[in-house]
């Protein structure tokens, strides 16, 4: 119960900070979405860390493509010229 009270108090402060910093146009849904994105659930955090670790392992093993290659292929596929 105390954990829920603390979380609600933290959310209250978060919304207060948003409103105090000029975020008056923020809707309740947007405030909640921002709150949740800044505080992922433990399972979401574990999944994100695992995905990053897999990507780093692949890069270390020479898998994947360079940013330069990706950029070139992406621009060709979508007919986007370099400026």
Buried (B, 14 or more C-beta within 10 A) or exposed (E): EEEEEEEEEEBEEBBEEBEEEEEEEBEEEEBBEBBEEEEEEEEEEEEEEEEEEEEEEEEEEEEEEEEEEEEEEEEEEEEEEEE
